[in-house]
Amino acid sequence: MLSSPLPRAKETAQLIAGRLDAVEPGFLPEMGGVIGDRIFGEMRTLADWAEVLREREDARKFASDQLATWARAAMRVGEKDRVLAISHGGIIELPAITLAQRLRTPLDGASFGYCEGVVITYAKGAPTTIEVVRV
């Protein structure tokens, strides 16, 4: 069980799993202006996030950097183990869409809400599948 350093993420991890194994600072990166002049509340769909990726190089770099953080987290455990990572909006959508595009897996629908996100399977340190998780 990993979470970002924000108290609400650590509390969520404790509520979901009853424990928190580590805090991963990489799950709370500085986003700066990666979404440009948009407001998070206006980013209602994954297509809205995909548009940001198409338009903004800084958003694409942010997504790639975040995917590297996710891969490092996956490398902490064995091939058969699972990691539950608690992070935040935008920090999940941008890299998830980028990875889905790389894996040629469509992601669509609403932006992720509370306790929603993706399940990624890694083999030998490389992502092989991505699935959306909705509640």
Backbone torsions as a table, in degrees:
resi	resn	phi	psi	omega
1	MET	NA	117.6	178.4
2	LEU	-121.1	151.1	174.7
3	SER	-145.0	166.7	171.1
4	SER	-70.4	168.2	-179.9
5	PRO	-73.1	-11.1	-178.6
6	LEU	-64.7	137.9	-179.8
7	PRO	-53.3	-40.7	-178.1
8	ARG	-65.2	-31.3	176.9
9	ALA	-71.3	-42.2	178.4
10	LYS	-64.1	-40.7	178.0
11	GLU	-64.3	-40.7	178.1
12	THR	-61.9	-43.7	178.3
13	ALA	-59.2	-44.7	179.6
14	GLN	-62.5	-40.8	-179.4
15	LEU	-68.2	-41.2	-176.7
16	ILE	-74.3	-48.1	-171.6
17	ALA	-108.3	-10.7	-177.6
18	GLY	76.8	9.7	-179.7
19	ARG	-163.4	165.1	172.7
20	LEU	-138.0	114.1	-176.9
21	ASP	-81.0	-33.9	-179.0
22	ALA	-163.5	154.4	172.4
23	VAL	-101.1	131.4	179.9
24	GLU	-112.1	102.6	179.4
25	PRO	-55.9	-28.2	179.2
26	GLY	-64.6	-16.2	177.4
27	PHE	-81.1	-1.6	176.3
28	LEU	-133.3	63.2	-179.8
29	PRO	-76.3	161.7	173.7
30	GLU	-73.4	119.4	-178.8
31	MET	-87.6	-18.3	179.9
32	GLY	51.5	-129.7	-178.1
33	GLY	-105.5	29.1	-172.7
34	VAL	-61.5	-21.2	177.1
35	ILE	-100.5	11.2	175.9
36	GLY	66.7	-135.7	-176.6
37	ASP	-91.1	9.3	178.9
38	ARG	-74.7	159.3	176.1
39	ILE	-110.6	136.1	-176.4
40	PHE	-49.5	-42.8	-179.2
41	GLY	-62.0	-20.5	178.8
42	GLU	-85.1	-9.4	-178.5
43	MET	-88.1	77.1	-170.9
44	ARG	-85.5	-23.0	-176.5
45	THR	-128.5	161.5	175.5
46	LEU	-64.2	-28.4	175.7
47	ALA	-64.3	-34.8	175.4
48	ASP	-61.3	-43.0	179.1
49	TRP	-67.8	-39.0	179.1
50	ALA	-62.9	-35.4	177.7
51	GLU	-63.6	-40.6	176.5
52	VAL	-60.4	-42.5	179.3
53	LEU	-62.4	-39.2	179.1
54	ARG	-66.2	-36.6	-172.4
55	GLU	-86.4	-28.8	-165.6
56	ARG	-124.5	118.5	176.7
57	GLU	-61.9	-38.3	-180.0
58	ASP	-64.8	-31.9	176.4
59	ALA	-68.7	-40.4	178.1
60	ARG	-65.3	-39.8	177.8
61	LYS	-66.2	-43.9	177.4
62	PHE	-55.8	-47.1	-179.2
63	ALA	-62.0	-44.0	179.2
64	SER	-63.7	-42.6	177.9
65	ASP	-62.5	-41.0	-179.7
66	GLN	-67.8	-37.5	176.1
67	LEU	-61.6	-35.4	176.4
68	ALA	-65.5	-37.9	176.2
69	THR	-63.4	-43.9	178.8
70	TRP	-61.6	-42.7	-179.9
71	ALA	-63.4	-40.0	177.6
72	ARG	-62.5	-39.5	177.7
73	ALA	-63.5	-41.6	179.3
74	ALA	-65.2	-32.2	-178.8
75	MET	-72.9	-14.3	179.8
76	ARG	-70.8	-18.3	-173.5
77	VAL	-120.9	168.5	178.6
78	GLY	-71.9	166.2	-178.0
79	GLU	-56.8	-33.7	-176.3
80	LYS	-93.5	-7.7	-177.8
81	ASP	-80.7	165.4	178.4
82	ARG	-123.0	149.3	175.2
83	VAL	-121.6	130.5	170.4
84	LEU	-106.8	120.3	-177.5
85	ALA	-115.3	128.9	-179.8
86	ILE	-104.5	121.9	-177.9
87	SER	-137.0	-146.5	-170.6
88	HIS	-141.8	161.3	179.4
89	GLY	-55.2	142.7	-177.6
90	GLY	84.0	-44.9	176.3
91	ILE	-68.3	-23.9	177.4
92	ILE	-93.4	-48.6	-172.8
93	GLU	-60.1	-49.3	-174.8
94	LEU	-60.1	-51.5	178.3
95	PRO	-69.3	-32.9	179.3
96	ALA	-62.4	-44.0	178.9
97	ILE	-64.8	-42.7	179.1
98	THR	-59.9	-46.6	179.8
99	LEU	-65.6	-42.3	178.9
100	ALA	-59.1	-40.5	177.8
101	GLN	-63.4	-43.3	178.3
102	ARG	-61.5	-38.0	-178.8
103	LEU	-88.5	2.1	-179.1
104	ARG	55.8	44.7	178.5
105	THR	-118.0	120.5	-178.8
106	PRO	-69.6	136.7	171.0
107	LEU	-122.7	127.7	177.8
108	ASP	-148.0	179.1	-179.9
109	GLY	103.1	-164.1	-177.5
110	ALA	-70.5	157.5	170.0
111	SER	-58.1	157.8	-177.6
112	PHE	-70.8	138.0	176.7
113	GLY	-102.0	-167.7	179.8
114	TYR	-57.4	134.1	178.1
115	CYS	62.7	23.4	177.0
116	GLU	-116.5	161.9	179.0
117	GLY	166.0	-136.6	-177.8
118	VAL	-135.1	154.1	169.8
119	VAL	-109.9	125.5	179.7
120	ILE	-117.9	131.9	175.1
121	THR	-101.7	131.0	178.6
122	TYR	-113.7	143.6	172.3
123	ALA	-132.2	123.3	-179.0
124	LYS	53.3	40.8	175.7
125	GLY	81.5	-0.7	-178.8
126	ALA	-115.6	138.4	178.2
127	PRO	-69.8	137.0	-179.7
128	THR	-117.5	-28.9	178.5
129	THR	-144.3	156.8	174.6
130	ILE	-140.7	135.5	178.9
131	GLU	-134.6	143.7	175.7
132	VAL	-79.7	141.1	174.5
133	VAL	-118.2	122.0	179.1
134	ARG	-122.9	150.4	175.4
135	VAL	-114.9	NA	NA
